[in-house]
Amino acid sequence: QVQLVESGGGSVQAGGSLRLSCLASGYTYSSNCMGWFRQAPGKEREGVAAIYTGSGSTYYADSVKGRFTISQENAKNTVYLQMNSLKPEDSAMYYCAADGPPSCLWGTSTSWYSYADYGYWGQGTQVTVSS
């Protein structure tokens, strides 16, 4: 049974930092495209960042480049999202996803941000940034 368990969300002031964790189990963690998505009330789910756990190729949405960093700790089957310089517009439910598009491997994927291309999802962790 595939499980993705997110943690690390919370409430911070603008300019603050949070680190989200996604612990994966029940499937082949290595060589897999894993992503972080977020969804604010009334908005569509959007891709924030992704990583291919084999090659380490990473992807970022323009809105978070330079502020967020996705990383992996393969020995712990865990993917992280370090979020710095947080803004109120970063407030959302953040979801971890796995089994994303194989094209993630090459560092040139044009579908890493498509939530329809991921097969497994966690329950989400809330991030709230106050001004």
C-alpha positions as CSV (number, residue, x, y, z in Angstrom):
1,Q,0.0,0.0,0.0
2,V,1.5,3.3,-1.1
3,Q,1.7,6.0,1.5
4,L,2.9,9.5,1.4
5,V,2.9,11.3,4.7
6,E,3.6,15.1,4.7
7,S,4.7,17.0,7.8
8,G,6.2,20.4,8.6
9,G,3.4,22.8,7.8
10,G,2.4,25.6,10.1
11,S,1.9,29.3,10.5
12,V,4.7,31.8,10.0
13,Q,5.0,35.5,9.3
14,A,6.0,36.8,5.9
15,G,9.8,36.4,5.4
16,G,9.9,33.3,7.5
17,S,10.8,29.7,6.6
18,L,9.3,26.3,6.8
19,R,10.6,22.8,5.8
20,L,8.1,20.3,4.6
21,S,8.8,16.6,4.6
22,C,7.3,13.8,2.6
23,L,7.9,10.2,3.8
24,A,7.2,7.6,1.2
25,S,6.5,3.9,1.6
26,G,4.9,1.0,-0.2
27,Y,6.4,1.5,-3.6
28,T,9.8,1.8,-5.4
29,Y,11.0,5.2,-4.1
30,S,14.1,5.3,-6.1
31,S,13.9,6.4,-9.7
32,N,10.6,8.1,-9.3
33,C,9.3,11.6,-10.0
34,M,8.1,13.2,-6.8
35,G,6.5,16.6,-6.6
36,W,5.1,19.2,-4.3
37,F,1.8,20.8,-5.2
38,R,-0.3,23.4,-3.4
39,Q,-3.9,24.4,-3.5
40,A,-5.4,27.6,-2.0
41,P,-9.1,28.0,-1.5
42,G,-10.9,28.6,-4.8
43,K,-7.8,28.0,-6.8
44,E,-6.5,25.1,-8.9
45,R,-3.9,22.8,-7.6
46,E,-0.5,24.0,-8.9
47,G,2.9,22.4,-9.2
48,V,5.5,24.0,-6.9
49,A,8.5,21.8,-7.3
50,A,9.5,18.3,-8.4
51,I,12.5,16.0,-8.2
52,Y,13.5,12.7,-9.8
53,T,14.8,10.6,-7.0
54,G,17.2,8.7,-9.2
55,S,19.0,11.5,-11.1
56,G,18.2,14.3,-8.7
57,S,16.8,16.5,-11.5
58,T,14.8,19.3,-10.1
59,Y,12.0,21.6,-11.3
60,Y,10.5,24.7,-9.8
61,A,7.5,27.0,-10.6
62,D,8.6,30.5,-11.5
63,S,6.8,31.8,-8.5
64,V,9.1,30.0,-6.1
65,K,12.4,29.9,-7.8
66,G,15.2,31.2,-5.6
67,R,13.1,30.8,-2.5
68,F,12.1,27.1,-2.4
69,T,14.5,24.1,-2.6
70,I,13.4,20.6,-3.1
71,S,15.8,17.8,-2.0
72,Q,15.9,14.1,-1.2
73,E,17.2,11.9,1.4
74,N,17.0,8.5,-0.2
75,A,18.2,6.5,2.8
76,K,15.0,7.7,4.5
77,N,12.7,7.6,1.5
78,T,12.0,11.3,2.2
79,V,11.7,14.3,0.0
80,Y,11.9,17.8,1.5
81,L,10.7,21.2,0.5
82,Q,12.6,24.0,2.1
83,M,10.6,27.2,1.8
84,N,12.4,30.5,2.6
85,S,11.2,34.1,2.2
86,L,7.7,33.1,2.5
87,K,4.9,35.4,1.2
88,P,1.2,35.5,2.1
89,E,0.5,34.2,-1.4
90,D,2.3,31.0,-0.5
91,S,-0.5,30.1,1.9
92,A,-2.1,26.9,0.8
93,M,-2.5,23.2,1.5
94,Y,0.7,21.6,0.3
95,Y,0.6,18.1,-1.1
96,C,3.3,15.5,-1.8
97,A,2.9,13.4,-5.0
98,A,4.7,10.5,-6.4
99,D,4.8,8.3,-9.6
100,G,5.0,11.4,-11.7
101,P,6.0,11.6,-15.4
102,P,9.1,9.5,-16.3
103,S,10.3,12.5,-18.3
104,C,11.4,14.0,-15.0
105,L,14.5,12.0,-15.3
106,W,16.1,14.1,-18.0
107,G,15.7,17.5,-16.4
108,T,13.7,18.7,-19.3
109,S,10.2,17.6,-18.4
110,T,7.4,19.8,-19.6
111,S,4.8,18.0,-17.6
112,W,6.3,17.8,-14.1
113,Y,3.7,20.4,-12.9
114,S,0.7,18.5,-14.2
115,Y,-1.2,17.0,-11.3
116,A,-3.0,14.6,-13.6
117,D,0.4,12.9,-14.3
118,Y,1.0,11.8,-10.7
119,G,-0.4,8.5,-9.4
120,Y,-0.1,8.9,-5.6
121,W,-0.9,11.7,-3.2
122,G,-0.5,12.5,0.4
123,Q,-3.2,14.0,2.6
124,G,-1.6,17.5,2.6
125,T,-0.1,19.8,5.2
126,Q,-1.3,23.4,5.7
127,V,1.0,26.4,5.3
128,T,-0.3,29.8,6.4
129,V,1.8,32.9,5.9
130,S,0.7,36.1,7.6
131,S,1.7,39.6,6.5
